[in-house]
Amino acid sequence: MSVIIEDIRNYILKCPFLHDWVLNLDFLPEKVSYSIDAMPAEPYYKKYVDGGGVKQQYFSLTSKEMFGEDVLQNIANSGFCQMFEEWLDDNNENGILPELDGYKAQRIEVTNSGSLLYADVGLGVYQIQCRLLYEKE
């Protein structure tokens, strides 16, 4: 059986906007970078009377991007968040979901559109919150 957050990371690595970057897990170094971060949540989205149910894994795609007075750079950062959300929407519509060992993915979606969390000197940290719904096979 696989680790769900690792399966999510492997799926996100297929995003065409991330082809030049390393995608970390729960780690964001002090440079332009990306990370998949597990978030706390109830384990079940929907529980069935037979004991099964639809489970959920909340996570965020957190990025550290160039940030500052350059309005075009800041627009590009926000544009990345929008493109990522649209990429997930398109994949859901086309049945392109994470491959999970022992589970079947039902949907992967953005739950909170990307936004600037905070800014360091020359770098801004953005976060897109997401959720994966899945069932045991």
PyMOL CGO cylinders between C-alpha atoms (Angstrom):
from pymol import cmd
from pymol.cgo import CYLINDER

trace = [
    CYLINDER, 0.00, 0.00, 0.00, 1.34, 3.42, -0.89, 0.3, 1, 1, 1, 1, 1, 1,
    CYLINDER, 1.34, 3.42, -0.89, 1.63, 6.63, 1.10, 0.3, 1, 1, 1, 1, 1, 1,
    CYLINDER, 1.63, 6.63, 1.10, -1.14, 8.92, -0.20, 0.3, 1, 1, 1, 1, 1, 1,
    CYLINDER, -1.14, 8.92, -0.20, 0.85, 12.16, 0.09, 0.3, 1, 1, 1, 1, 1, 1,
    CYLINDER, 0.85, 12.16, 0.09, 3.66, 10.60, -1.99, 0.3, 1, 1, 1, 1, 1, 1,
    CYLINDER, 3.66, 10.60, -1.99, 1.10, 9.60, -4.65, 0.3, 1, 1, 1, 1, 1, 1,
    CYLINDER, 1.10, 9.60, -4.65, -0.19, 13.18, -4.67, 0.3, 1, 1, 1, 1, 1, 1,
    CYLINDER, -0.19, 13.18, -4.67, 3.36, 14.48, -5.12, 0.3, 1, 1, 1, 1, 1, 1,
    CYLINDER, 3.36, 14.48, -5.12, 3.97, 12.08, -8.02, 0.3, 1, 1, 1, 1, 1, 1,
    CYLINDER, 3.97, 12.08, -8.02, 0.74, 13.27, -9.64, 0.3, 1, 1, 1, 1, 1, 1,
    CYLINDER, 0.74, 13.27, -9.64, 1.57, 16.98, -9.19, 0.3, 1, 1, 1, 1, 1, 1,
    CYLINDER, 1.57, 16.98, -9.19, 5.01, 16.36, -10.73, 0.3, 1, 1, 1, 1, 1, 1,
    CYLINDER, 5.01, 16.36, -10.73, 3.15, 15.79, -14.03, 0.3, 1, 1, 1, 1, 1, 1,
    CYLINDER, 3.15, 15.79, -14.03, 1.89, 19.39, -13.98, 0.3, 1, 1, 1, 1, 1, 1,
    CYLINDER, 1.89, 19.39, -13.98, 3.35, 21.09, -17.06, 0.3, 1, 1, 1, 1, 1, 1,
    CYLINDER, 3.35, 21.09, -17.06, 4.03, 24.31, -15.13, 0.3, 1, 1, 1, 1, 1, 1,
    CYLINDER, 4.03, 24.31, -15.13, 6.44, 22.56, -12.75, 0.3, 1, 1, 1, 1, 1, 1,
    CYLINDER, 6.44, 22.56, -12.75, 8.75, 20.93, -15.31, 0.3, 1, 1, 1, 1, 1, 1,
    CYLINDER, 8.75, 20.93, -15.31, 11.82, 22.95, -14.29, 0.3, 1, 1, 1, 1, 1, 1,
    CYLINDER, 11.82, 22.95, -14.29, 11.45, 22.78, -10.52, 0.3, 1, 1, 1, 1, 1, 1,
    CYLINDER, 11.45, 22.78, -10.52, 12.05, 20.34, -7.68, 0.3, 1, 1, 1, 1, 1, 1,
    CYLINDER, 12.05, 20.34, -7.68, 8.86, 19.48, -5.81, 0.3, 1, 1, 1, 1, 1, 1,
    CYLINDER, 8.86, 19.48, -5.81, 9.66, 18.96, -2.14, 0.3, 1, 1, 1, 1, 1, 1,
    CYLINDER, 9.66, 18.96, -2.14, 7.51, 17.34, 0.53, 0.3, 1, 1, 1, 1, 1, 1,
    CYLINDER, 7.51, 17.34, 0.53, 6.87, 19.42, 3.68, 0.3, 1, 1, 1, 1, 1, 1,
    CYLINDER, 6.87, 19.42, 3.68, 9.98, 21.50, 2.98, 0.3, 1, 1, 1, 1, 1, 1,
    CYLINDER, 9.98, 21.50, 2.98, 10.46, 24.92, 1.36, 0.3, 1, 1, 1, 1, 1, 1,
    CYLINDER, 10.46, 24.92, 1.36, 14.11, 26.03, 1.10, 0.3, 1, 1, 1, 1, 1, 1,
    CYLINDER, 14.11, 26.03, 1.10, 15.28, 29.67, 1.06, 0.3, 1, 1, 1, 1, 1, 1,
    CYLINDER, 15.28, 29.67, 1.06, 15.04, 30.03, -2.74, 0.3, 1, 1, 1, 1, 1, 1,
    CYLINDER, 15.04, 30.03, -2.74, 12.42, 29.78, -5.49, 0.3, 1, 1, 1, 1, 1, 1,
    CYLINDER, 12.42, 29.78, -5.49, 10.88, 26.35, -4.87, 0.3, 1, 1, 1, 1, 1, 1,
    CYLINDER, 10.88, 26.35, -4.87, 7.72, 24.25, -4.46, 0.3, 1, 1, 1, 1, 1, 1,
    CYLINDER, 7.72, 24.25, -4.46, 6.46, 21.87, -1.80, 0.3, 1, 1, 1, 1, 1, 1,
    CYLINDER, 6.46, 21.87, -1.80, 3.51, 19.54, -1.23, 0.3, 1, 1, 1, 1, 1, 1,
    CYLINDER, 3.51, 19.54, -1.23, 2.46, 19.87, 2.40, 0.3, 1, 1, 1, 1, 1, 1,
    CYLINDER, 2.46, 19.87, 2.40, -0.01, 17.59, 4.19, 0.3, 1, 1, 1, 1, 1, 1,
    CYLINDER, -0.01, 17.59, 4.19, -2.73, 19.47, 6.09, 0.3, 1, 1, 1, 1, 1, 1,
    CYLINDER, -2.73, 19.47, 6.09, -4.81, 18.31, 9.05, 0.3, 1, 1, 1, 1, 1, 1,
    CYLINDER, -4.81, 18.31, 9.05, -8.38, 17.17, 8.33, 0.3, 1, 1, 1, 1, 1, 1,
    CYLINDER, -8.38, 17.17, 8.33, -10.96, 14.60, 9.29, 0.3, 1, 1, 1, 1, 1, 1,
    CYLINDER, -10.96, 14.60, 9.29, -9.92, 11.33, 7.58, 0.3, 1, 1, 1, 1, 1, 1,
    CYLINDER, -9.92, 11.33, 7.58, -13.40, 10.64, 6.17, 0.3, 1, 1, 1, 1, 1, 1,
    CYLINDER, -13.40, 10.64, 6.17, -15.34, 12.83, 3.77, 0.3, 1, 1, 1, 1, 1, 1,
    CYLINDER, -15.34, 12.83, 3.77, -18.30, 10.45, 3.93, 0.3, 1, 1, 1, 1, 1, 1,
    CYLINDER, -18.30, 10.45, 3.93, -18.66, 7.37, 6.15, 0.3, 1, 1, 1, 1, 1, 1,
    CYLINDER, -18.66, 7.37, 6.15, -20.83, 4.40, 5.12, 0.3, 1, 1, 1, 1, 1, 1,
    CYLINDER, -20.83, 4.40, 5.12, -22.86, 2.26, 7.54, 0.3, 1, 1, 1, 1, 1, 1,
    CYLINDER, -22.86, 2.26, 7.54, -20.85, -0.81, 6.48, 0.3, 1, 1, 1, 1, 1, 1,
    CYLINDER, -20.85, -0.81, 6.48, -17.66, 0.80, 7.84, 0.3, 1, 1, 1, 1, 1, 1,
    CYLINDER, -17.66, 0.80, 7.84, -16.26, 1.94, 4.49, 0.3, 1, 1, 1, 1, 1, 1,
    CYLINDER, -16.26, 1.94, 4.49, -16.44, 5.39, 3.08, 0.3, 1, 1, 1, 1, 1, 1,
    CYLINDER, -16.44, 5.39, 3.08, -14.87, 8.12, 1.03, 0.3, 1, 1, 1, 1, 1, 1,
    CYLINDER, -14.87, 8.12, 1.03, -11.64, 9.32, 2.60, 0.3, 1, 1, 1, 1, 1, 1,
    CYLINDER, -11.64, 9.32, 2.60, -9.95, 12.66, 2.09, 0.3, 1, 1, 1, 1, 1, 1,
    CYLINDER, -9.95, 12.66, 2.09, -6.42, 14.00, 2.17, 0.3, 1, 1, 1, 1, 1, 1,
    CYLINDER, -6.42, 14.00, 2.17, -6.03, 17.76, 2.42, 0.3, 1, 1, 1, 1, 1, 1,
    CYLINDER, -6.03, 17.76, 2.42, -2.75, 19.21, 1.19, 0.3, 1, 1, 1, 1, 1, 1,
    CYLINDER, -2.75, 19.21, 1.19, -1.31, 22.42, -0.09, 0.3, 1, 1, 1, 1, 1, 1,
    CYLINDER, -1.31, 22.42, -0.09, 0.95, 23.29, -2.97, 0.3, 1, 1, 1, 1, 1, 1,
    CYLINDER, 0.95, 23.29, -2.97, 3.19, 25.91, -1.41, 0.3, 1, 1, 1, 1, 1, 1,
    CYLINDER, 3.19, 25.91, -1.41, 5.59, 27.91, -3.53, 0.3, 1, 1, 1, 1, 1, 1,
    CYLINDER, 5.59, 27.91, -3.53, 8.29, 30.44, -2.93, 0.3, 1, 1, 1, 1, 1, 1,
    CYLINDER, 8.29, 30.44, -2.93, 8.40, 32.87, -5.86, 0.3, 1, 1, 1, 1, 1, 1,
    CYLINDER, 8.40, 32.87, -5.86, 10.23, 36.05, -6.82, 0.3, 1, 1, 1, 1, 1, 1,
    CYLINDER, 10.23, 36.05, -6.82, 8.23, 38.90, -5.31, 0.3, 1, 1, 1, 1, 1, 1,
    CYLINDER, 8.23, 38.90, -5.31, 8.50, 42.64, -4.99, 0.3, 1, 1, 1, 1, 1, 1,
    CYLINDER, 8.50, 42.64, -4.99, 7.72, 45.91, -6.72, 0.3, 1, 1, 1, 1, 1, 1,
    CYLINDER, 7.72, 45.91, -6.72, 7.61, 44.33, -10.20, 0.3, 1, 1, 1, 1, 1, 1,
    CYLINDER, 7.61, 44.33, -10.20, 3.87, 44.15, -10.84, 0.3, 1, 1, 1, 1, 1, 1,
    CYLINDER, 3.87, 44.15, -10.84, 4.32, 41.82, -13.85, 0.3, 1, 1, 1, 1, 1, 1,
    CYLINDER, 4.32, 41.82, -13.85, 6.19, 39.28, -11.70, 0.3, 1, 1, 1, 1, 1, 1,
    CYLINDER, 6.19, 39.28, -11.70, 3.48, 39.38, -9.04, 0.3, 1, 1, 1, 1, 1, 1,
    CYLINDER, 3.48, 39.38, -9.04, 0.78, 38.95, -11.72, 0.3, 1, 1, 1, 1, 1, 1,
    CYLINDER, 0.78, 38.95, -11.72, 2.70, 35.94, -13.08, 0.3, 1, 1, 1, 1, 1, 1,
    CYLINDER, 2.70, 35.94, -13.08, 2.75, 34.43, -9.59, 0.3, 1, 1, 1, 1, 1, 1,
    CYLINDER, 2.75, 34.43, -9.59, -1.03, 34.80, -9.28, 0.3, 1, 1, 1, 1, 1, 1,
    CYLINDER, -1.03, 34.80, -9.28, -1.41, 33.47, -12.81, 0.3, 1, 1, 1, 1, 1, 1,
    CYLINDER, -1.41, 33.47, -12.81, 0.43, 30.29, -11.83, 0.3, 1, 1, 1, 1, 1, 1,
    CYLINDER, 0.43, 30.29, -11.83, -2.15, 29.71, -9.08, 0.3, 1, 1, 1, 1, 1, 1,
    CYLINDER, -2.15, 29.71, -9.08, -5.00, 30.13, -11.57, 0.3, 1, 1, 1, 1, 1, 1,
    CYLINDER, -5.00, 30.13, -11.57, -3.37, 27.85, -14.16, 0.3, 1, 1, 1, 1, 1, 1,
    CYLINDER, -3.37, 27.85, -14.16, -2.78, 25.15, -11.53, 0.3, 1, 1, 1, 1, 1, 1,
    CYLINDER, -2.78, 25.15, -11.53, -6.44, 25.26, -10.48, 0.3, 1, 1, 1, 1, 1, 1,
    CYLINDER, -6.44, 25.26, -10.48, -7.56, 25.00, -14.12, 0.3, 1, 1, 1, 1, 1, 1,
    CYLINDER, -7.56, 25.00, -14.12, -5.14, 22.10, -14.69, 0.3, 1, 1, 1, 1, 1, 1,
    CYLINDER, -5.14, 22.10, -14.69, -6.74, 20.18, -11.79, 0.3, 1, 1, 1, 1, 1, 1,
    CYLINDER, -6.74, 20.18, -11.79, -10.25, 21.00, -13.07, 0.3, 1, 1, 1, 1, 1, 1,
    CYLINDER, -10.25, 21.00, -13.07, -9.40, 19.78, -16.58, 0.3, 1, 1, 1, 1, 1, 1,
    CYLINDER, -9.40, 19.78, -16.58, -7.84, 16.59, -15.21, 0.3, 1, 1, 1, 1, 1, 1,
    CYLINDER, -7.84, 16.59, -15.21, -10.96, 15.87, -13.13, 0.3, 1, 1, 1, 1, 1, 1,
    CYLINDER, -10.96, 15.87, -13.13, -13.21, 16.36, -16.16, 0.3, 1, 1, 1, 1, 1, 1,
    CYLINDER, -13.21, 16.36, -16.16, -11.01, 13.99, -18.19, 0.3, 1, 1, 1, 1, 1, 1,
    CYLINDER, -11.01, 13.99, -18.19, -10.63, 11.34, -15.45, 0.3, 1, 1, 1, 1, 1, 1,
    CYLINDER, -10.63, 11.34, -15.45, -6.90, 11.99, -15.05, 0.3, 1, 1, 1, 1, 1, 1,
    CYLINDER, -6.90, 11.99, -15.05, -6.46, 11.34, -11.33, 0.3, 1, 1, 1, 1, 1, 1,
    CYLINDER, -6.46, 11.34, -11.33, -3.62, 10.25, -9.05, 0.3, 1, 1, 1, 1, 1, 1,
    CYLINDER, -3.62, 10.25, -9.05, -2.70, 6.57, -9.16, 0.3, 1, 1, 1, 1, 1, 1,
    CYLINDER, -2.70, 6.57, -9.16, -3.06, 5.13, -5.68, 0.3, 1, 1, 1, 1, 1, 1,
    CYLINDER, -3.06, 5.13, -5.68, -1.94, 1.66, -4.59, 0.3, 1, 1, 1, 1, 1, 1,
    CYLINDER, -1.94, 1.66, -4.59, -4.89, -0.05, -2.91, 0.3, 1, 1, 1, 1, 1, 1,
    CYLINDER, -4.89, -0.05, -2.91, -7.21, 2.94, -3.34, 0.3, 1, 1, 1, 1, 1, 1,
    CYLINDER, -7.21, 2.94, -3.34, -9.22, 4.57, -6.11, 0.3, 1, 1, 1, 1, 1, 1,
    CYLINDER, -9.22, 4.57, -6.11, -9.05, 8.34, -6.51, 0.3, 1, 1, 1, 1, 1, 1,
    CYLINDER, -9.05, 8.34, -6.51, -12.42, 10.00, -7.06, 0.3, 1, 1, 1, 1, 1, 1,
    CYLINDER, -12.42, 10.00, -7.06, -11.52, 13.67, -7.32, 0.3, 1, 1, 1, 1, 1, 1,
    CYLINDER, -11.52, 13.67, -7.32, -8.67, 16.08, -6.69, 0.3, 1, 1, 1, 1, 1, 1,
    CYLINDER, -8.67, 16.08, -6.69, -9.66, 19.71, -6.27, 0.3, 1, 1, 1, 1, 1, 1,
    CYLINDER, -9.66, 19.71, -6.27, -8.65, 23.16, -5.10, 0.3, 1, 1, 1, 1, 1, 1,
    CYLINDER, -8.65, 23.16, -5.10, -10.44, 24.11, -1.88, 0.3, 1, 1, 1, 1, 1, 1,
    CYLINDER, -10.44, 24.11, -1.88, -8.87, 27.54, -1.45, 0.3, 1, 1, 1, 1, 1, 1,
    CYLINDER, -8.87, 27.54, -1.45, -7.49, 29.45, -4.42, 0.3, 1, 1, 1, 1, 1, 1,
    CYLINDER, -7.49, 29.45, -4.42, -3.87, 30.44, -4.29, 0.3, 1, 1, 1, 1, 1, 1,
    CYLINDER, -3.87, 30.44, -4.29, -2.91, 33.47, -2.29, 0.3, 1, 1, 1, 1, 1, 1,
    CYLINDER, -2.91, 33.47, -2.29, 0.14, 35.21, -0.91, 0.3, 1, 1, 1, 1, 1, 1,
    CYLINDER, 0.14, 35.21, -0.91, 0.79, 33.96, 2.65, 0.3, 1, 1, 1, 1, 1, 1,
    CYLINDER, 0.79, 33.96, 2.65, 3.70, 36.23, 3.43, 0.3, 1, 1, 1, 1, 1, 1,
    CYLINDER, 3.70, 36.23, 3.43, 6.64, 37.97, 1.80, 0.3, 1, 1, 1, 1, 1, 1,
    CYLINDER, 6.64, 37.97, 1.80, 10.32, 37.72, 2.64, 0.3, 1, 1, 1, 1, 1, 1,
    CYLINDER, 10.32, 37.72, 2.64, 13.00, 39.95, 1.15, 0.3, 1, 1, 1, 1, 1, 1,
    CYLINDER, 13.00, 39.95, 1.15, 12.55, 39.43, -2.59, 0.3, 1, 1, 1, 1, 1, 1,
    CYLINDER, 12.55, 39.43, -2.59, 10.50, 36.25, -2.19, 0.3, 1, 1, 1, 1, 1, 1,
    CYLINDER, 10.50, 36.25, -2.19, 6.78, 35.67, -1.65, 0.3, 1, 1, 1, 1, 1, 1,
    CYLINDER, 6.78, 35.67, -1.65, 5.27, 32.47, -0.28, 0.3, 1, 1, 1, 1, 1, 1,
    CYLINDER, 5.27, 32.47, -0.28, 2.05, 31.41, -2.00, 0.3, 1, 1, 1, 1, 1, 1,
    CYLINDER, 2.05, 31.41, -2.00, -0.26, 28.56, -1.01, 0.3, 1, 1, 1, 1, 1, 1,
    CYLINDER, -0.26, 28.56, -1.01, -2.98, 26.69, -2.92, 0.3, 1, 1, 1, 1, 1, 1,
    CYLINDER, -2.98, 26.69, -2.92, -5.06, 24.43, -0.66, 0.3, 1, 1, 1, 1, 1, 1,
    CYLINDER, -5.06, 24.43, -0.66, -6.39, 21.21, -2.17, 0.3, 1, 1, 1, 1, 1, 1,
    CYLINDER, -6.39, 21.21, -2.17, -8.16, 17.96, -1.35, 0.3, 1, 1, 1, 1, 1, 1,
    CYLINDER, -8.16, 17.96, -1.35, -8.01, 14.42, -2.72, 0.3, 1, 1, 1, 1, 1, 1,
    CYLINDER, -8.01, 14.42, -2.72, -11.11, 12.22, -2.31, 0.3, 1, 1, 1, 1, 1, 1,
    CYLINDER, -11.11, 12.22, -2.31, -10.55, 8.46, -2.55, 0.3, 1, 1, 1, 1, 1, 1,
    CYLINDER, -10.55, 8.46, -2.55, -11.93, 5.04, -1.58, 0.3, 1, 1, 1, 1, 1, 1,
    CYLINDER, -11.93, 5.04, -1.58, -10.36, 1.73, -0.69, 0.3, 1, 1, 1, 1, 1, 1,
    CYLINDER, -10.36, 1.73, -0.69, -10.50, -0.65, -3.66, 0.3, 1, 1, 1, 1, 1, 1,
]
cmd.load_cgo(trace, "trace")
